[in-house]
Amino acid sequence: MTSFKLSCKRAARQFILLAAASQCALATEPIQPAATAPSDESAAIRHHHFKRLNERLTVEPAVLESRCRYESDIATPPPLNRVALTFDDGPTAPGTEYILDVLKKYKIHATFFMIGEKAQQYPELVAKVRAAGHDVVANHSWSHPNFHDIDPARQAGEVLRTDSLTGADGPKLFRYPYGNSTCETNQLVREHGYKIVGWHIDSCDWAYDRTGAIDAREAISCGVPHQFQNDYVGHVLAAARARRGGIILMHEIHPNTLKSLDAIVAGLLAGGFEFGMVTDADFQPSLR
């Protein structure tokens, strides 16, 4: 089985590469979205991400591995200069439609990891994603709990209840909320025909505020170099250059993500990256 855990040496090397990268020139005029993020939802996401990052720093790697924890950071090298956009925590109004507009503008595709209860609330948005020809409406659990905080029976319910809304057609993909994997759910999703999707590049959109800034503590936790603490777009582009491509984690609930998406896509294209899908053959070694 391919290991998905970044070693300390690999993580340190990535941080150095990020710090050395400079921002690409952005040439395309961005579309202006109109979106807001619920403050309580954003606060919960930040809390669980920090809990995840702090535990990875304080618990022995062998212990984490034995518990199948934190396997979402992909160590497998991505296909060279190829990126795949993924959007978690939707569907949202008007976020999902705005993302579709940007993707259509650049003639690219993306994978949407949807929360089941939101998909049930906005079936028309699920239908629009499928109608647009985008790869997959993928499974991101029913209510987005931290799987480390719930028992295996509830973990199974979170996956299988969402399966009826997201697994109707096409490839079956699952992403853990907060990237917090468990041995029990690893086995469950594989038995139901799912591939587990992590990420090579965390955009850290959950840590940046509405102005595109991130404070020093959050920057250290998420591996954002100092020069990009007020430059969300620059961070994403530098991370893509440092990894030489990969699966990019983004969230459609954060206003700064939507505001910056057009510039990020334009910058990646200007930097020579090609857009693909997580289901493409050359991304398969990065899935589990």
LUMKEKOL-583549 format. One record per residue (C-alpha): chain; x, y, z; residue number from 1; residue in one letter. Coordinates in pm, whole numbers, always signed. Example, Ala and Ser with C-alpha at 12.3 -4.5 7.8 and 13.67 -1.06 7.14 Angstrom:
REM LUMKEKOL-583549
+----+--------+--------+--------+-----+----+
! ch !      X !      Y !      Z !   i ! aa !
+----+--------+--------+--------+-----+----+
!  A !  +1230 !   -450 !   +780 !   1 !  A !
!  A !  +1367 !   -106 !   +714 !   2 !  S !
+----+--------+--------+--------+-----+----+
This chain:
REM LUMKEKOL-583549
+----+--------+--------+--------+-----+----+
! ch !      X !      Y !      Z !   i ! aa !
+----+--------+--------+--------+-----+----+
!  A !     +0 !     +0 !     +0 !   1 !  M !
!  A !   +131 !   +345 !    -88 !   2 !  T !
!  A !   +221 !   +551 !   +218 !   3 !  S !
!  A !    +42 !   +882 !   +250 !   4 !  F !
!  A !   +236 !  +1024 !   +544 !   5 !  K !
!  A !   +490 !  +1299 !   +484 !   6 !  L !
!  A !   +808 !  +1241 !   +680 !   7 !  S !
!  A !   +949 !  +1526 !   +885 !   8 !  C !
!  A !  +1235 !  +1556 !   +637 !   9 !  K !
!  A !   +994 !  +1574 !   +343 !  10 !  R !
!  A !   +776 !  +1829 !   +520 !  11 !  A !
!  A !  +1076 !  +2044 !   +608 !  12 !  A !
!  A !  +1203 !  +2028 !   +251 !  13 !  R !
!  A !   +862 !  +2130 !   +121 !  14 !  Q !
!  A !   +851 !  +2426 !   +359 !  15 !  F !
!  A !  +1194 !  +2543 !   +241 !  16 !  I !
!  A !  +1088 !  +2515 !   -122 !  17 !  L !
!  A !   +774 !  +2711 !    -49 !  18 !  L !
!  A !   +971 !  +2983 !   +123 !  19 !  A !
!  A !  +1202 !  +3014 !   -176 !  20 !  A !
!  A !   +926 !  +3037 !   -438 !  21 !  A !
!  A !   +808 !  +3370 !   -577 !  22 !  S !
!  A !   +460 !  +3463 !   -691 !  23 !  Q !
!  A !   +361 !  +3409 !  -1055 !  24 !  C !
!  A !   +229 !  +3700 !  -1261 !  25 !  A !
!  A !   -151 !  +3690 !  -1288 !  26 !  L !
!  A !   -286 !  +3802 !  -1621 !  27 !  A !
!  A !   -659 !  +3739 !  -1621 !  28 !  T !
!  A !   -922 !  +3977 !  -1487 !  29 !  E !
!  A !  -1109 !  +3790 !  -1212 !  30 !  P !
!  A !  -1480 !  +3738 !  -1190 !  31 !  I !
!  A !  -1624 !  +3895 !   -876 !  32 !  Q !
!  A !  -1825 !  +3651 !   -662 !  33 !  P !
!  A !  -2080 !  +3737 !   -400 !  34 !  A !
!  A !  -2045 !  +3488 !   -118 !  35 !  A !
!  A !  -2024 !  +3466 !   +259 !  36 !  T !
!  A !  -1913 !  +3190 !   +493 !  37 !  A !
!  A !  -2103 !  +3102 !   +811 !  38 !  P !
!  A !  -1881 !  +3210 !  +1098 !  39 !  S !
!  A !  -1970 !  +2912 !  +1317 !  40 !  D !
!  A !  -1885 !  +2665 !  +1041 !  41 !  E !
!  A !  -1554 !  +2839 !   +969 !  42 !  S !
!  A !  -1466 !  +2841 !  +1339 !  43 !  A !
!  A !  -1533 !  +2467 !  +1369 !  44 !  A !
!  A !  -1316 !  +2395 !  +1068 !  45 !  I !
!  A !  -1027 !  +2601 !  +1204 !  46 !  R !
!  A !  -1055 !  +2428 !  +1543 !  47 !  H !
!  A !  -1038 !  +2077 !  +1397 !  48 !  H !
!  A !   -759 !  +2162 !  +1154 !  49 !  H !
!  A !   -546 !  +2300 !  +1437 !  50 !  F !
!  A !   -624 !  +1996 !  +1651 !  51 !  K !
!  A !   -512 !  +1776 !  +1362 !  52 !  R !
!  A !   -192 !  +1969 !  +1297 !  53 !  L !
!  A !    -99 !  +1987 !  +1666 !  54 !  N !
!  A !   -150 !  +1615 !  +1721 !  55 !  E !
!  A !    +73 !  +1536 !  +1425 !  56 !  R !
!  A !   +346 !  +1738 !  +1594 !  57 !  L !
!  A !   +309 !  +1581 !  +1940 !  58 !  T !
!  A !   +224 !  +1213 !  +1882 !  59 !  V !
!  A !   +481 !   +958 !  +1767 !  60 !  E !
!  A !   +445 !   +881 !  +1393 !  61 !  P !
!  A !   +435 !   +507 !  +1461 !  62 !  A !
!  A !   +135 !   +555 !  +1691 !  63 !  V !
!  A !    -47 !   +763 !  +1432 !  64 !  L !
!  A !    +26 !   +504 !  +1164 !  65 !  E !
!  A !   -102 !   +216 !  +1376 !  66 !  S !
!  A !   -430 !   +404 !  +1417 !  67 !  R !
!  A !   -452 !   +496 !  +1046 !  68 !  C !
!  A !   -462 !   +864 !  +1141 !  69 !  R !
!  A !   -386 !  +1163 !   +920 !  70 !  Y !
!  A !   -330 !   +975 !   +597 !  71 !  E !
!  A !   -470 !  +1253 !   +378 !  72 !  S !
!  A !   -138 !  +1431 !   +316 !  73 !  D !
!  A !    -18 !  +1251 !     +5 !  74 !  I !
!  A !   +351 !  +1163 !     -5 !  75 !  A !
!  A !   +331 !   +996 !   -350 !  76 !  T !
!  A !   +474 !  +1236 !   -610 !  77 !  P !
!  A !   +206 !  +1390 !   -833 !  78 !  P !
!  A !   +216 !  +1373 !  -1213 !  79 !  P !
!  A !   +465 !  +1635 !  -1326 !  80 !  L !
!  A !   +318 !  +1984 !  -1370 !  81 !  N !
!  A !    -38 !  +1853 !  -1349 !  82 !  R !
!  A !   -290 !  +1983 !  -1097 !  83 !  V !
!  A !   -639 !  +1867 !   -998 !  84 !  A !
!  A !   -876 !  +2107 !   -823 !  85 !  L !
!  A !  -1100 !  +1971 !   -548 !  86 !  T !
!  A !  -1364 !  +2163 !   -353 !  87 !  F !
!  A !  -1493 !  +2047 !    -14 !  88 !  D !
!  A !  -1794 !  +2127 !   +204 !  89 !  D !
!  A !  -2053 !  +2217 !    -60 !  90 !  G !
!  A !  -2284 !  +2255 !   -221 !  91 !  P !
!  A !  -2340 !  +2619 !   -129 !  92 !  T !
!  A !  -2537 !  +2902 !   -276 !  93 !  A !
!  A !  -2398 !  +3098 !   -455 !  94 !  P !
!  A !  -2053 !  +2939 !   -414 !  95 !  G !
!  A !  -2107 !  +2625 !   -623 !  96 !  T !
!  A !  -2244 !  +2816 !   -921 !  97 !  E !
!  A !  -1963 !  +3069 !   -904 !  98 !  Y !
!  A !  -1702 !  +2790 !   -910 !  99 !  I !
!  A !  -1876 !  +2635 !  -1209 ! 100 !  L !
!  A !  -1863 !  +2971 !  -1388 ! 101 !  D !
!  A !  -1486 !  +3000 !  -1334 ! 102 !  V !
!  A !  -1427 !  +2641 !  -1446 ! 103 !  L !
!  A !  -1635 !  +2701 !  -1758 ! 104 !  K !
!  A !  -1443 !  +3020 !  -1834 ! 105 !  K !
!  A !  -1112 !  +2831 !  -1840 ! 106 !  Y !
!  A !  -1255 !  +2507 !  -1985 ! 107 !  K !
!  A !  -1129 !  +2298 !  -1693 ! 108 !  I !
!  A !  -1290 !  +2054 !  -1451 ! 109 !  H !
!  A !  -1293 !  +1988 !  -1077 ! 110 !  A !
!  A !  -1413 !  +1736 !   -821 ! 111 !  T !
!  A !  -1670 !  +1843 !   -561 ! 112 !  F !
!  A !  -1661 !  +1662 !   -225 ! 113 !  F !
!  A !  -2009 !  +1731 !    -95 ! 114 !  M !
!  A !  -2159 !  +1706 !   +251 ! 115 !  I !
!  A !  -2469 !  +1486 !   +239 ! 116 !  G !
!  A !  -2705 !  +1708 !   +434 ! 117 !  E !
!  A !  -2614 !  +2003 !   +210 ! 118 !  K !
!  A !  -2659 !  +1794 !   -104 ! 119 !  A !
!  A !  -3004 !  +1702 !    +22 ! 120 !  Q !
!  A !  -3079 !  +2070 !    +86 ! 121 !  Q !
!  A !  -2959 !  +2184 !   -258 ! 122 !  Y !
!  A !  -3038 !  +1905 !   -506 ! 123 !  P !
!  A !  -3047 !  +2158 !   -789 ! 124 !  E !
!  A !  -2681 !  +2244 !   -728 ! 125 !  L !
!  A !  -2584 !  +1877 !   -728 ! 126 !  V !
!  A !  -2763 !  +1844 !  -1061 ! 127 !  A !
!  A !  -2583 !  +2150 !  -1201 ! 128 !  K !
!  A !  -2242 !  +2007 !  -1115 ! 129 !  V !
!  A !  -2330 !  +1680 !  -1286 ! 130 !  R !
!  A !  -2484 !  +1858 !  -1585 ! 131 !  A !
!  A !  -2169 !  +2067 !  -1631 ! 132 !  A !
!  A !  -1975 !  +1750 !  -1705 ! 133 !  G !
!  A !  -1749 !  +1779 !  -1402 ! 134 !  H !
!  A !  -1592 !  +1461 !  -1285 ! 135 !  D !
!  A !  -1767 !  +1361 !   -968 ! 136 !  V !
!  A !  -2007 !  +1466 !   -700 ! 137 !  V !
!  A !  -1802 !  +1292 !   -432 ! 138 !  A !
!  A !  -1868 !  +1180 !    -74 ! 139 !  N !
!  A !  -1748 !  +1400 !   +214 ! 140 !  H !
!  A !  -1969 !  +1244 !   +486 ! 141 !  S !
!  A !  -2321 !  +1338 !   +588 ! 142 !  W !
!  A !  -2260 !  +1612 !   +846 ! 143 !  S !
!  A !  -1882 !  +1667 !   +844 ! 144 !  H !
!  A !  -1790 !  +1539 !  +1192 ! 145 !  P !
!  A !  -1438 !  +1471 !  +1307 ! 146 !  N !
!  A !  -1412 !  +1093 !  +1258 ! 147 !  F !
!  A !  -1162 !  +1078 !  +1544 ! 148 !  H !
!  A !  -1439 !  +1190 !  +1779 ! 149 !  D !
!  A !  -1714 !   +945 !  +1678 ! 150 !  I !
!  A !  -1748 !   +567 !  +1704 ! 151 !  D !
!  A !  -1718 !   +330 !  +1405 ! 152 !  P !
!  A !  -2094 !   +279 !  +1378 ! 153 !  A !
!  A !  -2156 !   +650 !  +1334 ! 154 !  R !
!  A !  -1862 !   +675 !  +1094 ! 155 !  Q !
!  A !  -2027 !   +410 !   +878 ! 156 !  A !
!  A !  -2359 !   +594 !   +890 ! 157 !  G !
!  A !  -2194 !   +919 !   +783 ! 158 !  E !
!  A !  -2050 !   +752 !   +473 ! 159 !  V !
!  A !  -2338 !   +525 !   +373 ! 160 !  L !
!  A !  -2614 !   +782 !   +422 ! 161 !  R !
!  A !  -2432 !  +1014 !   +184 ! 162 !  T !
!  A !  -2369 !   +736 !    -67 ! 163 !  D !
!  A !  -2727 !   +752 !   -196 ! 164 !  S !
!  A !  -2681 !  +1120 !   -289 ! 165 !  L !
!  A !  -2325 !  +1123 !   -422 ! 166 !  T !
!  A !  -2257 !   +767 !   -532 ! 167 !  G !
!  A !  -2538 !   +733 !   -784 ! 168 !  A !
!  A !  -2315 !   +738 !  -1089 ! 169 !  D !
!  A !  -1953 !   +776 !  -1191 ! 170 !  G !
!  A !  -1643 !   +695 !   -985 ! 171 !  P !
!  A !  -1691 !   +657 !   -610 ! 172 !  K !
!  A !  -1457 !   +887 !   -419 ! 173 !  L !
!  A !  -1444 !   +964 !    -48 ! 174 !  F !
!  A !  -1255 !  +1233 !   +144 ! 175 !  R !
!  A !  -1242 !  +1244 !   +522 ! 176 !  Y !
!  A !  -1363 !  +1559 !   +698 ! 177 !  P !
!  A !  -1050 !  +1747 !   +813 ! 178 !  Y !
!  A !   -848 !  +1463 !   +659 ! 179 !  G !
!  A !   -894 !  +1262 !   +979 ! 180 !  N !
!  A !   -886 !   +898 !   +872 ! 181 !  S !
!  A !   -959 !   +583 !  +1074 ! 182 !  T !
!  A !   -880 !   +216 !  +1016 ! 183 !  C !
!  A !  -1248 !   +119 !  +1042 ! 184 !  E !
!  A !  -1367 !   +363 !   +777 ! 185 !  T !
!  A !  -1072 !   +284 !   +551 ! 186 !  N !
!  A !  -1197 !    -75 !   +541 ! 187 !  Q !
!  A !  -1563 !    +25 !   +505 ! 188 !  L !
!  A !  -1521 !   +256 !   +207 ! 189 !  V !
!  A !  -1301 !     +8 !    +23 ! 190 !  R !
!  A !  -1562 !   -263 !    +75 ! 191 !  E !
!  A !  -1816 !    -29 !    -87 ! 192 !  H !
!  A !  -1597 !    +43 !   -387 ! 193 !  G !
!  A !  -1460 !   +384 !   -290 ! 194 !  Y !
!  A !  -1118 !   +532 !   -349 ! 195 !  K !
!  A !   -995 !   +762 !    -70 ! 196 !  I !
!  A !   -872 !  +1101 !   -191 ! 197 !  V !
!  A !   -628 !  +1315 !     +5 ! 198 !  G !
!  A !   -425 !  +1609 !   -121 ! 199 !  W !
!  A !    -74 !  +1711 !   -218 ! 200 !  H !
!  A !   -140 !  +2081 !   -161 ! 201 !  I !
!  A !   -345 !  +2228 !   +124 ! 202 !  D !
!  A !   -448 !  +2573 !     +3 ! 203 !  S !
!  A !   -493 !  +2665 !   +373 ! 204 !  C !
!  A !   -801 !  +2865 !   +274 ! 205 !  D !
!  A !   -949 !  +2767 !   +609 ! 206 !  W !
!  A !   -672 !  +2964 !   +784 ! 207 !  A !
!  A !   -674 !  +3280 !   +571 ! 208 !  Y !
!  A !   -925 !  +3550 !   +660 ! 209 !  D !
!  A !  -1158 !  +3739 !   +428 ! 210 !  R !
!  A !   -884 !  +3986 !   +336 ! 211 !  T !
!  A !   -643 !  +3715 !   +225 ! 212 !  G !
!  A !   -421 !  +3738 !   +534 ! 213 !  A !
!  A !   -310 !  +3475 !   +785 ! 214 !  I !
!  A !   -162 !  +3531 !  +1130 ! 215 !  D !
!  A !   +182 !  +3399 !  +1227 ! 216 !  A !
!  A !    +60 !  +3106 !  +1440 ! 217 !  R !
!  A !   -173 !  +2980 !  +1170 ! 218 !  E !
!  A !    +96 !  +3028 !   +905 ! 219 !  A !
!  A !   +338 !  +2806 !  +1097 ! 220 !  I !
!  A !    +70 !  +2541 !  +1156 ! 221 !  S !
!  A !    -21 !  +2530 !   +788 ! 222 !  C !
!  A !   +330 !  +2569 !   +648 ! 223 !  G !
!  A !   +275 !  +2911 !   +490 ! 224 !  V !
!  A !   +606 !  +3102 !   +448 ! 225 !  P !
!  A !   +630 !  +3454 !   +586 ! 226 !  H !
!  A !   +620 !  +3625 !   +246 ! 227 !  Q !
!  A !   +279 !  +3476 !   +175 ! 228 !  F !
!  A !   +108 !  +3566 !   +502 ! 229 !  Q !
!  A !    -83 !  +3841 !   +321 ! 230 !  N !
!  A !    -94 !  +3668 !    -14 ! 231 !  D !
!  A !   -327 !  +3369 !    -38 ! 232 !  Y !
!  A !   -295 !  +3341 !   -416 ! 233 !  V !
!  A !    +84 !  +3354 !   -394 ! 234 !  G !
!  A !    +84 !  +3077 !   -134 ! 235 !  H !
!  A !   -121 !  +2841 !   -352 ! 236 !  V !
!  A !    +92 !  +2907 !   -660 ! 237 !  L !
!  A !   +417 !  +2864 !   -466 ! 238 !  A !
!  A !   +292 !  +2539 !   -313 ! 239 !  A !
!  A !   +205 !  +2406 !   -660 ! 240 !  A !
!  A !   +553 !  +2495 !   -786 ! 241 !  R !
!  A !   +719 !  +2337 !   -482 ! 242 !  A !
!  A !   +530 !  +2008 !   -529 ! 243 !  R !
!  A !   +550 !  +2038 !   -911 ! 244 !  R !
!  A !   +176 !  +1979 !   -932 ! 245 !  G !
!  A !    -74 !  +1771 !   -739 ! 246 !  G !
!  A !   -425 !  +1749 !   -596 ! 247 !  I !
!  A !   -522 !  +2085 !   -447 ! 248 !  I !
!  A !   -752 !  +2104 !   -144 ! 249 !  L !
!  A !   -993 !  +2400 !   -139 ! 250 !  M !
!  A !  -1324 !  +2473 !    +34 ! 251 !  H !
!  A !  -1614 !  +2649 !   -131 ! 252 !  E !
!  A !  -1747 !  +2789 !   +198 ! 253 !  I !
!  A !  -1465 !  +3042 !   +241 ! 254 !  H !
!  A !  -1518 !  +3385 !    +75 ! 255 !  P !
!  A !  -1148 !  +3432 !     +7 ! 256 !  N !
!  A !  -1137 !  +3104 !   -187 ! 257 !  T !
!  A !  -1410 !  +3222 !   -421 ! 258 !  L !
!  A !  -1265 !  +3571 !   -453 ! 259 !  K !
!  A !   -922 !  +3430 !   -543 ! 260 !  S !
!  A !  -1018 !  +3130 !   -756 ! 261 !  L !
!  A !  -1000 !  +3309 !  -1091 ! 262 !  D !
!  A !   -653 !  +3445 !  -1012 ! 263 !  A !
!  A !   -532 !  +3104 !   -889 ! 264 !  I !
!  A !   -644 !  +2928 !  -1207 ! 265 !  V !
!  A !   -491 !  +3202 !  -1424 ! 266 !  A !
!  A !   -166 !  +3186 !  -1229 ! 267 !  G !
!  A !   -141 !  +2808 !  -1257 ! 268 !  L !
!  A !   -198 !  +2824 !  -1632 ! 269 !  L !
!  A !    +58 !  +3103 !  -1666 ! 270 !  A !
!  A !   +303 !  +2887 !  -1471 ! 271 !  G !
!  A !   +273 !  +2605 !  -1722 ! 272 !  G !
!  A !    +48 !  +2372 !  -1523 ! 273 !  F !
!  A !   -205 !  +2148 !  -1693 ! 274 !  E !
!  A !   -539 !  +2080 !  -1526 ! 275 !  F !
!  A !   -657 !  +1724 !  -1484 ! 276 !  G !
!  A !   -895 !  +1521 !  -1268 ! 277 !  M !
!  A !   -831 !  +1298 !   -969 ! 278 !  V !
!  A !   -978 !  +1010 !  -1173 ! 279 !  T !
!  A !   -719 !  +1050 !  -1451 ! 280 !  D !
!  A !   -484 !   +755 !  -1488 ! 281 !  A !
!  A !   -175 !   +951 !  -1384 ! 282 !  D !
!  A !   -336 !  +1054 !  -1053 ! 283 !  F !
!  A !   -433 !   +698 !   -956 ! 284 !  Q !
!  A !   -109 !   +626 !   -764 ! 285 !  P !
!  A !   -206 !   +917 !   -536 ! 286 !  S !
!  A !   -541 !   +761 !   -441 ! 287 !  L !
!  A !   -598 !   +481 !   -193 ! 288 !  R !
+----+--------+--------+--------+-----+----+
